[in-house]
Amino acid sequence: MSGFLGRNINFALFLLVLVVVLIGAGTTVLYYKGLSERTSQYETTSLNLTQCLTSLANYRNVLLTRESELNETSQDIRKYDLLYSQKQSELTDAQKDLDETKRQLTSTILQKEQYKSQMEQKATEVAQKTAQIVKLEAQVDALKTKVADLEDDLSACSG
C-alpha cells in the first residue's frame, strides 16, 4: 500500500502542481488579457485626449481670433460713437444756424413789407403832391395870365 499511497501522493502532488501551474497560467493569461484591454483603453483614451487637446487648441485659436475681431469691432464702435457725436454736434450747430437764418429772413421779410408799405405811402404822397403842384402851376399860370391881362388893361388905361 505504501506504493499505492506513494503513487497517489505523487499523482496528487502532480495534479496539485498542475492545477497551480494552470491557475498561474490562467491568471497570467487573464492578467495579460486585462492588461491588453487596459492598454487598448489607454490608447483610446490617449487618442481621445489628443483629439480633445487639438480641438481645444483650435477653439482657443478661434477664441483669440474672435476676441481680436471683437476688440476691433469695439474700437470701430467707439470711432463711430465719436463720429456720431461730432456729426450730432455739427447738426445741432447747423440747426442753430438755420434757425438764426430763418429768424433773420423773417425779420428781413417783415422789414421789406414795412418798407413796401412806407414806399406805397410815399408814392401816394408824391402823387398827391404832384397833383397839388400841377394845380398850383395851373393857378400860377392863370394868375400870370390874369396879371398879364391886368397889366395890359393898366397899360391901356394909362395910355
C-alpha positions as CSV (number, residue, x, y, z in Angstrom):
1,M,0.0,0.0,0.0
2,S,2.7,2.3,0.6
3,G,3.4,2.1,-3.1
4,F,-0.2,2.9,-4.0
5,L,-0.3,5.7,-1.5
6,G,3.1,6.9,-2.6
7,R,1.9,6.9,-6.2
8,N,-1.3,8.5,-5.3
9,I,0.5,11.2,-3.3
10,N,2.9,11.7,-6.2
11,F,-0.1,11.8,-8.6
12,A,-1.9,14.1,-6.2
13,L,1.2,16.3,-5.9
14,F,1.4,16.3,-9.7
15,L,-2.2,17.2,-10.0
16,L,-1.7,19.9,-7.4
17,V,1.3,21.3,-9.2
18,L,-0.5,21.0,-12.5
19,V,-3.5,22.9,-11.0
20,V,-1.2,25.6,-9.6
21,V,0.6,25.9,-12.9
22,L,-2.7,26.1,-14.7
23,I,-4.0,28.6,-12.2
24,G,-0.8,30.6,-12.7
25,A,-1.1,30.3,-16.4
26,G,-4.7,31.2,-16.3
27,T,-4.0,34.1,-14.0
28,T,-1.2,35.2,-16.3
29,V,-3.4,34.9,-19.4
30,L,-6.2,36.8,-17.6
31,Y,-3.7,39.4,-16.4
32,Y,-2.3,39.9,-19.9
33,K,-5.8,40.0,-21.3
34,G,-6.8,42.6,-18.8
35,L,-3.5,44.4,-19.4
36,S,-4.2,44.3,-23.1
37,E,-7.7,45.7,-22.6
38,R,-6.3,48.4,-20.3
39,T,-3.7,49.2,-22.9
40,S,-6.3,49.4,-25.6
41,Q,-8.5,51.6,-23.3
42,Y,-5.4,53.7,-22.5
43,E,-4.6,54.1,-26.2
44,T,-8.3,55.0,-27.0
45,T,-8.3,57.5,-24.1
46,S,-4.9,58.9,-25.2
47,L,-6.2,59.3,-28.7
48,N,-9.4,61.0,-27.4
49,L,-7.3,63.2,-25.2
50,T,-5.1,64.1,-28.2
51,Q,-8.2,64.9,-30.2
52,C,-9.6,66.9,-27.4
53,L,-6.3,68.8,-26.9
54,T,-6.2,69.5,-30.7
55,S,-9.9,70.7,-30.6
56,L,-9.1,72.8,-27.5
57,A,-6.2,74.4,-29.3
58,N,-8.3,75.1,-32.3
59,Y,-11.1,76.5,-30.2
60,R,-8.5,78.6,-28.3
61,N,-7.3,80.0,-31.7
62,V,-10.8,80.7,-32.7
63,L,-11.5,82.4,-29.4
64,L,-8.4,84.5,-29.8
65,T,-9.4,85.4,-33.3
66,R,-12.9,86.3,-32.2
67,E,-11.6,88.3,-29.3
68,S,-9.3,90.2,-31.7
69,E,-12.3,90.8,-34.0
70,L,-14.4,91.9,-31.1
71,N,-11.7,94.3,-30.0
72,E,-11.6,95.7,-33.5
73,T,-15.4,95.9,-33.6
74,S,-15.3,97.6,-30.2
75,Q,-12.8,100.1,-31.5
76,D,-14.9,100.7,-34.6
77,I,-18.0,101.2,-32.4
78,R,-16.0,103.8,-30.3
79,K,-14.9,105.5,-33.6
80,Y,-18.5,105.6,-34.9
81,D,-19.7,106.8,-31.5
82,L,-17.2,109.7,-31.6
83,L,-18.1,110.4,-35.2
84,Y,-21.8,110.3,-34.4
85,S,-21.2,112.7,-31.5
86,Q,-19.3,115.0,-33.8
87,K,-21.9,114.9,-36.5
88,Q,-24.7,115.4,-34.0
89,S,-22.9,118.4,-32.7
90,E,-22.4,119.7,-36.2
91,L,-26.1,119.0,-36.9
92,T,-27.0,121.0,-33.8
93,D,-24.8,123.8,-34.9
94,A,-26.3,123.7,-38.4
95,Q,-29.8,123.7,-36.9
96,K,-28.9,126.7,-34.8
97,D,-27.5,128.5,-37.8
98,L,-30.6,127.6,-39.8
99,D,-32.9,128.9,-37.0
100,E,-30.9,132.1,-36.9
101,T,-31.1,132.4,-40.7
102,K,-34.9,131.8,-40.6
103,R,-35.2,134.4,-37.9
104,Q,-33.2,136.9,-40.0
105,L,-35.2,136.0,-43.1
106,T,-38.4,136.6,-41.2
107,S,-37.1,139.9,-39.9
108,T,-35.9,140.9,-43.4
109,I,-39.3,139.9,-44.9
110,L,-41.1,142.0,-42.3
111,Q,-38.8,145.0,-42.9
112,K,-39.4,144.6,-46.7
113,E,-43.2,144.6,-46.1
114,Q,-42.8,147.7,-43.9
115,Y,-40.6,149.4,-46.5
116,K,-43.0,148.4,-49.2
117,S,-45.9,149.9,-47.2
118,Q,-43.9,153.0,-46.5
119,M,-42.9,153.3,-50.2
120,E,-46.6,152.9,-51.2
121,Q,-47.5,155.7,-48.7
122,K,-44.7,157.9,-50.0
123,A,-45.8,157.1,-53.6
124,T,-49.3,158.2,-52.7
125,E,-47.9,161.3,-51.1
126,V,-45.8,162.1,-54.1
127,A,-48.8,161.6,-56.4
128,Q,-50.8,163.9,-54.2
129,K,-48.0,166.5,-54.1
130,T,-47.6,166.2,-57.9
131,A,-51.3,166.8,-58.3
132,Q,-51.1,169.8,-55.9
133,I,-48.1,171.1,-57.9
134,V,-50.0,170.7,-61.2
135,K,-53.0,172.6,-59.7
136,L,-50.7,175.3,-58.2
137,E,-48.9,175.6,-61.6
138,A,-52.2,175.9,-63.3
139,Q,-53.2,178.6,-60.7
140,V,-49.8,180.3,-61.2
141,D,-50.3,180.2,-65.0
142,A,-53.9,181.5,-64.5
143,L,-52.6,184.2,-62.2
144,K,-49.8,185.1,-64.6
145,T,-52.3,185.3,-67.4
146,K,-54.5,187.5,-65.2
147,V,-51.6,189.7,-64.2
148,A,-50.6,190.0,-67.8
149,D,-54.2,190.9,-68.7
150,L,-54.3,193.3,-65.8
151,E,-51.0,194.8,-66.9
152,D,-52.4,195.1,-70.4
153,D,-55.5,196.8,-69.1
154,L,-53.4,199.0,-66.9
155,S,-51.3,200.0,-69.8
156,A,-54.3,200.6,-72.0
157,C,-55.9,202.7,-69.2
158,S,-52.7,204.6,-68.6
159,G,-52.0,205.2,-72.0
